Amino acid sequence: MQQGLLLYDDDPKKSLLAVLEAAATRHHERLGYWPRVCHVAEGRKDIAWADDRARVTLTVGNPCSVVLTLVANKAIRPGYYWLCISEV
């Protein structure tokens, strides 16, 4: 089983970057390392997809930034985010 963190946030007032920054920070607090991959629901229109993948750079601290690879995943329901280290 792969270790990671599943989070739910469907607040329409939050931007995708704000949700991902909070999720990555929570992942780091709980597991002690920054995530590299985030699985999201397929069909999101607010992400510039390239072959069901996208990259986003998050600002998660004063000098700290994290690059996340977003993966479209049909098993993930809208509003859920699965953060982990690898795409498997």
N, CA, C and O atoms as a GROMACS GRO file, in nm:
protein
  352
    1MET      N    1   0.083  -0.118   0.000
    1MET     CA    2   0.000   0.000   0.000
    1MET      C    3   0.087   0.124   0.000
    1MET      O    4   0.189   0.131   0.070
    2GLN      N    5   0.047   0.221  -0.079
    2GLN     CA    6   0.124   0.344  -0.089
    2GLN      C    7   0.084   0.440   0.023
    2GLN      O    8  -0.034   0.456   0.054
    3GLN      N    9   0.184   0.504   0.082
    3GLN     CA   10   0.158   0.601   0.188
    3GLN      C   11   0.131   0.737   0.127
    3GLN      O   12   0.199   0.780   0.034
    4GLY      N   13   0.031   0.805   0.179
    4GLY     CA   14  -0.004   0.937   0.131
    4GLY      C   15  -0.114   0.994   0.218
    4GLY      O   16  -0.137   0.946   0.330
    5LEU      N   17  -0.180   1.095   0.167
    5LEU     CA   18  -0.284   1.161   0.243
    5LEU      C   19  -0.400   1.196   0.150
    5LEU      O   20  -0.380   1.259   0.047
    6LEU      N   21  -0.520   1.154   0.188
    6LEU     CA   22  -0.640   1.186   0.112
    6LEU      C   23  -0.711   1.299   0.184
    6LEU      O   24  -0.743   1.289   0.302
    7LEU      N   25  -0.734   1.407   0.111
    7LEU     CA   26  -0.801   1.523   0.168
    7LEU      C   27  -0.925   1.558   0.089
    7LEU      O   28  -0.934   1.529  -0.031
    8TYR      N   29  -1.021   1.620   0.157
    8TYR     CA   30  -1.144   1.664   0.092
    8TYR      C   31  -1.158   1.814   0.113
    8TYR      O   32  -1.148   1.863   0.226
    9ASP      N   33  -1.182   1.887   0.005
    9ASP     CA   34  -1.207   2.031   0.014
    9ASP      C   35  -1.280   2.072  -0.114
    9ASP      O   36  -1.220   2.072  -0.221
   10ASP      N   37  -1.406   2.106  -0.102
   10ASP     CA   38  -1.481   2.148  -0.221
   10ASP      C   39  -1.535   2.290  -0.206
   10ASP      O   40  -1.638   2.325  -0.265
   11ASP      N   41  -1.466   2.372  -0.128
   11ASP     CA   42  -1.505   2.511  -0.110
   11ASP      C   43  -1.490   2.587  -0.242
   11ASP      O   44  -1.378   2.605  -0.288
   12PRO      N   45  -1.600   2.632  -0.302
   12PRO     CA   46  -1.590   2.700  -0.432
   12PRO      C   47  -1.523   2.838  -0.424
   12PRO      O   48  -1.486   2.894  -0.526
   13LYS      N   49  -1.508   2.891  -0.302
   13LYS     CA   50  -1.444   3.022  -0.286
   13LYS      C   51  -1.292   3.012  -0.290
   13LYS      O   52  -1.225   3.113  -0.312
   14LYS      N   53  -1.237   2.893  -0.269
   14LYS     CA   54  -1.091   2.873  -0.269
   14LYS      C   55  -1.042   2.843  -0.410
   14LYS      O   56  -1.107   2.773  -0.487
   15SER      N   57  -0.926   2.898  -0.442
   15SER     CA   58  -0.864   2.865  -0.570
   15SER      C   59  -0.798   2.727  -0.558
   15SER      O   60  -0.771   2.678  -0.448
   16LEU      N   61  -0.773   2.666  -0.673
   16LEU     CA   62  -0.707   2.536  -0.674
   16LEU      C   63  -0.570   2.546  -0.607
   16LEU      O   64  -0.532   2.456  -0.532
   17LEU      N   65  -0.495   2.653  -0.635
   17LEU     CA   66  -0.363   2.667  -0.573
   17LEU      C   67  -0.372   2.676  -0.421
   17LEU      O   68  -0.290   2.617  -0.351
   18ALA      N   69  -0.470   2.749  -0.370
   18ALA     CA   70  -0.486   2.760  -0.225
   18ALA      C   71  -0.517   2.624  -0.163
   18ALA      O   72  -0.464   2.589  -0.058
   19VAL      N   73  -0.603   2.547  -0.228
   19VAL     CA   74  -0.637   2.413  -0.178
   19VAL      C   75  -0.514   2.323  -0.179
   19VAL      O   76  -0.487   2.252  -0.082
   20LEU      N   77  -0.439   2.326  -0.290
   20LEU     CA   78  -0.320   2.241  -0.301
   20LEU      C   79  -0.210   2.282  -0.204
   20LEU      O   80  -0.143   2.195  -0.148
   21GLU      N   81  -0.192   2.412  -0.182
   21GLU     CA   82  -0.092   2.458  -0.084
   21GLU      C   83  -0.128   2.411   0.056
   21GLU      O   84  -0.040   2.365   0.130
   22ALA      N   85  -0.255   2.423   0.094
   22ALA     CA   86  -0.299   2.377   0.226
   22ALA      C   87  -0.284   2.225   0.238
   22ALA      O   88  -0.242   2.174   0.342
   23ALA      N   89  -0.319   2.153   0.131
   23ALA     CA   90  -0.309   2.007   0.133
   23ALA      C   91  -0.163   1.962   0.144
   23ALA      O   92  -0.132   1.870   0.220
   24ALA      N   93  -0.074   2.026   0.069
   24ALA     CA   94   0.068   1.990   0.074
   24ALA      C   95   0.126   2.019   0.212
   24ALA      O   96   0.206   1.940   0.264
   25THR      N   97   0.088   2.130   0.271
   25THR     CA   98   0.134   2.164   0.406
   25THR      C   99   0.085   2.062   0.507
   25THR      O  100   0.161   2.019   0.594
   26ARG      N  101  -0.041   2.024   0.496
   26ARG     CA  102  -0.096   1.922   0.586
   26ARG      C  103  -0.024   1.789   0.569
   26ARG      O  104   0.006   1.721   0.668
   27HIS      N  105   0.005   1.751   0.445
   27HIS     CA  106   0.080   1.628   0.415
   27HIS      C  107   0.215   1.632   0.485
   27HIS      O  108   0.257   1.535   0.548
   28HIS      N  109   0.284   1.745   0.473
   28HIS     CA  110   0.416   1.760   0.536
   28HIS      C  111   0.406   1.752   0.688
   28HIS      O  112   0.490   1.688   0.752
   29GLU      N  113   0.306   1.815   0.746
   29GLU     CA  114   0.287   1.811   0.891
   29GLU      C  115   0.261   1.669   0.940
   29GLU      O  116   0.314   1.628   1.043
   30ARG      N  117   0.179   1.594   0.869
   30ARG     CA  118   0.140   1.460   0.912
   30ARG      C  119   0.247   1.355   0.885
   30ARG      O  120   0.270   1.267   0.968
   31LEU      N  121   0.313   1.364   0.767
   31LEU     CA  122   0.403   1.256   0.726
   31LEU      C  123   0.551   1.292   0.729
   31LEU      O  124   0.637   1.204   0.720
   32GLY      N  125   0.582   1.421   0.741
   32GLY     CA  126   0.721   1.462   0.756
   32GLY      C  127   0.797   1.487   0.627
   32GLY      O  128   0.917   1.513   0.631
   33TYR      N  129   0.731   1.479   0.514
   33TYR     CA  130   0.796   1.508   0.385
   33TYR      C  131   0.694   1.570   0.290
   33TYR      O  132   0.573   1.553   0.308
   34TRP      N  133   0.743   1.640   0.192
   34TRP     CA  134   0.655   1.708   0.097
   34TRP      C  135   0.608   1.610  -0.011
   34TRP      O  136   0.686   1.526  -0.056
   35PRO      N  137   0.483   1.620  -0.052
   35PRO     CA  138   0.433   1.534  -0.160
   35PRO      C  139   0.492   1.576  -0.294
   35PRO      O  140   0.534   1.691  -0.310
   36ARG      N  141   0.494   1.486  -0.389
   36ARG     CA  142   0.542   1.514  -0.525
   36ARG      C  143   0.430   1.499  -0.627
   36ARG      O  144   0.439   1.554  -0.737
   37VAL      N  145   0.324   1.424  -0.591
   37VAL     CA  146   0.216   1.393  -0.684
   37VAL      C  147   0.083   1.418  -0.614
   37VAL      O  148   0.069   1.392  -0.494
   38CYS      N  149  -0.014   1.469  -0.689
   38CYS     CA  150  -0.149   1.485  -0.638
   38CYS      C  151  -0.246   1.431  -0.741
   38CYS      O  152  -0.253   1.482  -0.853
   39HIS      N  153  -0.322   1.330  -0.704
   39HIS     CA  154  -0.425   1.274  -0.791
   39HIS      C  155  -0.553   1.354  -0.769
   39HIS      O  156  -0.596   1.375  -0.655
   40VAL      N  157  -0.612   1.399  -0.878
   40VAL     CA  158  -0.736   1.477  -0.872
   40VAL      C  159  -0.839   1.414  -0.965
   40VAL      O  160  -0.806   1.329  -1.047
   41ALA      N  161  -0.964   1.457  -0.950
   41ALA     CA  162  -1.073   1.403  -1.033
   41ALA      C  163  -1.051   1.438  -1.180
   41ALA      O  164  -1.006   1.548  -1.213
   42GLU      N  165  -1.084   1.343  -1.266
   42GLU     CA  166  -1.078   1.368  -1.409
   42GLU      C  167  -1.180   1.475  -1.447
   42GLU      O  168  -1.280   1.494  -1.378
   43GLY      N  169  -1.153   1.545  -1.557
   43GLY     CA  170  -1.250   1.639  -1.610
   43GLY      C  171  -1.245   1.778  -1.550
   43GLY      O  172  -1.333   1.859  -1.579
   44ARG      N  173  -1.145   1.808  -1.468
   44ARG     CA  174  -1.135   1.943  -1.413
   44ARG      C  175  -1.100   2.040  -1.523
   44ARG      O  176  -1.006   2.018  -1.599
   45LYS      N  177  -1.176   2.146  -1.533
   45LYS     CA  178  -1.156   2.246  -1.638
   45LYS      C  179  -1.057   2.355  -1.597
   45LYS      O  180  -1.010   2.431  -1.682
   46ASP      N  181  -1.025   2.365  -1.468
   46ASP     CA  182  -0.937   2.470  -1.419
   46ASP      C  183  -0.789   2.431  -1.419
   46ASP      O  184  -0.706   2.501  -1.362
   47ILE      N  185  -0.758   2.319  -1.484
   47ILE     CA  186  -0.619   2.271  -1.491
   47ILE      C  187  -0.581   2.258  -1.638
   47ILE      O  188  -0.658   2.206  -1.719
   48ALA      N  189  -0.463   2.307  -1.673
   48ALA     CA  190  -0.412   2.295  -1.810
   48ALA      C  191  -0.346   2.157  -1.824
   48ALA      O  192  -0.228   2.141  -1.794
   49TRP      N  193  -0.423   2.059  -1.870
   49TRP     CA  194  -0.377   1.921  -1.880
   49TRP      C  195  -0.290   1.900  -2.004
   49TRP      O  196  -0.313   1.960  -2.109
   50ALA      N  197  -0.192   1.813  -1.990
   50ALA     CA  198  -0.111   1.765  -2.101
   50ALA      C  199  -0.097   1.614  -2.080
   50ALA      O  200  -0.019   1.570  -1.996
   51ASP      N  201  -0.172   1.536  -2.157
   51ASP     CA  202  -0.172   1.389  -2.142
   51ASP      C  203  -0.208   1.346  -2.001
   51ASP      O  204  -0.140   1.261  -1.942
   52ASP      N  205  -0.314   1.402  -1.946
   52ASP     CA  206  -0.363   1.371  -1.811
   52ASP      C  207  -0.263   1.402  -1.701
   52ASP      O  208  -0.270   1.344  -1.593
   53ARG      N  209  -0.170   1.492  -1.727
   53ARG     CA  210  -0.072   1.536  -1.629
   53ARG      C  211  -0.064   1.688  -1.634
   53ARG      O  212  -0.093   1.750  -1.737
   54ALA      N  213  -0.025   1.748  -1.523
   54ALA     CA  214  -0.001   1.892  -1.518
   54ALA      C  215   0.099   1.916  -1.406
   54ALA      O  216   0.106   1.838  -1.311
   55ARG      N  217   0.173   2.022  -1.416
   55ARG     CA  218   0.268   2.059  -1.310
   55ARG      C  219   0.226   2.193  -1.252
   55ARG      O  220   0.182   2.283  -1.324
   56VAL      N  221   0.240   2.204  -1.121
   56VAL     CA  222   0.208   2.328  -1.053
   56VAL      C  223   0.314   2.350  -0.945
   56VAL      O  224   0.354   2.256  -0.877
   57THR      N  225   0.358   2.475  -0.930
   57THR     CA  226   0.454   2.511  -0.826
   57THR      C  227   0.379   2.581  -0.713
   57THR      O  228   0.310   2.680  -0.736
   58LEU      N  229   0.395   2.528  -0.592
   58LEU     CA  230   0.326   2.582  -0.476
   58LEU      C  231   0.423   2.656  -0.386
   58LEU      O  232   0.538   2.612  -0.370
   59THR      N  233   0.380   2.765  -0.328
   59THR     CA  234   0.459   2.836  -0.228
   59THR      C  235   0.407   2.792  -0.092
   59THR      O  236   0.294   2.823  -0.055
   60VAL      N  237   0.489   2.720  -0.018
   60VAL     CA  238   0.444   2.661   0.108
   60VAL      C  239   0.521   2.711   0.229
   60VAL      O  240   0.503   2.659   0.339
   61GLY      N  241   0.604   2.808   0.212
   61GLY     CA  242   0.680   2.866   0.321
   61GLY      C  243   0.752   2.988   0.269
   61GLY      O  244   0.738   3.023   0.152
   62ASN      N  245   0.827   3.054   0.355
   62ASN     CA  246   0.894   3.176   0.313
   62ASN      C  247   0.984   3.154   0.192
   62ASN      O  248   0.959   3.212   0.086
   63PRO      N  249   1.090   3.071   0.202
   63PRO     CA  250   1.169   3.048   0.082
   63PRO      C  251   1.137   2.914   0.016
   63PRO      O  252   1.204   2.873  -0.079
   64CYS      N  253   1.036   2.846   0.065
   64CYS     CA  254   1.012   2.708   0.022
   64CYS      C  255   0.904   2.700  -0.085
   64CYS      O  256   0.799   2.764  -0.075
   65SER      N  257   0.934   2.622  -0.188
   65SER     CA  258   0.831   2.593  -0.288
   65SER      C  259   0.837   2.444  -0.320
   65SER      O  260   0.941   2.380  -0.307
   66VAL      N  261   0.723   2.391  -0.362
   66VAL     CA  262   0.709   2.250  -0.393
   66VAL      C  263   0.650   2.239  -0.532
   66VAL      O  264   0.554   2.310  -0.565
   67VAL      N  265   0.706   2.151  -0.615
   67VAL     CA  266   0.650   2.125  -0.747
   67VAL      C  267   0.569   1.997  -0.738
   67VAL      O  268   0.622   1.891  -0.704
   68LEU      N  269   0.440   2.008  -0.768
   68LEU     CA  270   0.350   1.893  -0.767
   68LEU      C  271   0.314   1.854  -0.909
   68LEU      O  272   0.288   1.941  -0.992
   69THR      N  273   0.313   1.727  -0.936
   69THR     CA  274   0.259   1.677  -1.061
   69THR      C  275   0.116   1.636  -1.035
   69THR      O  276   0.090   1.549  -0.952
   70LEU      N  277   0.023   1.698  -1.105
   70LEU     CA  278  -0.118   1.664  -1.092
   70LEU      C  279  -0.150   1.552  -1.190
   70LEU      O  280  -0.109   1.557  -1.306
   71VAL      N  281  -0.222   1.453  -1.144
   71VAL     CA  282  -0.258   1.338  -1.226
   71VAL      C  283  -0.411   1.326  -1.226
   71VAL      O  284  -0.473   1.319  -1.120
   72ALA      N  285  -0.470   1.322  -1.346
   72ALA     CA  286  -0.614   1.300  -1.357
   72ALA      C  287  -0.642   1.153  -1.328
   72ALA      O  288  -0.584   1.064  -1.391
   73ASN      N  289  -0.730   1.128  -1.234
   73ASN     CA  290  -0.756   0.991  -1.190
   73ASN      C  291  -0.907   0.971  -1.180
   73ASN      O  292  -0.975   1.039  -1.104
   74LYS      N  293  -0.960   0.876  -1.257
   74LYS     CA  294  -1.104   0.854  -1.257
   74LYS      C  295  -1.154   0.792  -1.127
   74LYS      O  296  -1.275   0.794  -1.102
   75ALA      N  297  -1.066   0.740  -1.045
   75ALA     CA  298  -1.106   0.682  -0.916
   75ALA      C  299  -1.123   0.788  -0.808
   75ALA      O  300  -1.177   0.758  -0.701
   76ILE      N  301  -1.077   0.909  -0.832
   76ILE     CA  302  -1.087   1.017  -0.735
   76ILE      C  303  -1.216   1.095  -0.760
   76ILE      O  304  -1.242   1.136  -0.873
   77ARG      N  305  -1.294   1.114  -0.657
   77ARG     CA  306  -1.420   1.189  -0.668
   77ARG      C  307  -1.391   1.339  -0.664
   77ARG      O  308  -1.290   1.381  -0.607
   78PRO      N  309  -1.478   1.421  -0.723
   78PRO     CA  310  -1.460   1.566  -0.717
   78PRO      C  311  -1.451   1.616  -0.573
   78PRO      O  312  -1.527   1.572  -0.486
   79GLY      N  313  -1.358   1.707  -0.550
   79GLY     CA  314  -1.338   1.761  -0.416
   79GLY      C  315  -1.234   1.688  -0.333
   79GLY      O  316  -1.195   1.737  -0.227
   80TYR      N  317  -1.189   1.571  -0.379
   80TYR     CA  318  -1.088   1.493  -0.307
   80TYR      C  319  -0.952   1.510  -0.373
   80TYR      O  320  -0.942   1.531  -0.494
   81TYR      N  321  -0.848   1.500  -0.292
   81TYR     CA  322  -0.710   1.514  -0.338
   81TYR      C  323  -0.626   1.407  -0.270
   81TYR      O  324  -0.623   1.399  -0.147
   82TRP      N  325  -0.558   1.324  -0.350
   82TRP     CA  326  -0.472   1.219  -0.297
   82TRP      C  327  -0.328   1.263  -0.320
   82TRP      O  328  -0.280   1.265  -0.434
   83LEU      N  329  -0.259   1.298  -0.212
   83LEU     CA  330  -0.120   1.344  -0.220
   83LEU      C  331  -0.027   1.231  -0.181
   83LEU      O  332  -0.049   1.163  -0.081
   84CYS      N  333   0.077   1.212  -0.260
   84CYS     CA  334   0.171   1.104  -0.234
   84CYS      C  335   0.306   1.137  -0.300
   84CYS      O  336   0.326   1.247  -0.352
   85ILE      N  337   0.397   1.042  -0.297
   85ILE     CA  338   0.531   1.061  -0.351
   85ILE      C  339   0.540   1.020  -0.496
   85ILE      O  340   0.608   1.086  -0.574
   86SER      N  341   0.474   0.911  -0.536
   86SER     CA  342   0.487   0.862  -0.673
   86SER      C  343   0.350   0.844  -0.737
   86SER      O  344   0.248   0.849  -0.668
   87GLU      N  345   0.346   0.823  -0.868
   87GLU     CA  346   0.221   0.813  -0.941
   87GLU      C  347   0.155   0.677  -0.932
   87GLU      O  348   0.039   0.663  -0.973
   88VAL      N  349   0.223   0.578  -0.880
   88VAL     CA  350   0.168   0.442  -0.875
   88VAL      C  351   0.056   0.433  -0.776
   88VAL      O  352  -0.003   0.326  -0.758
   0.00000   0.00000   0.00000
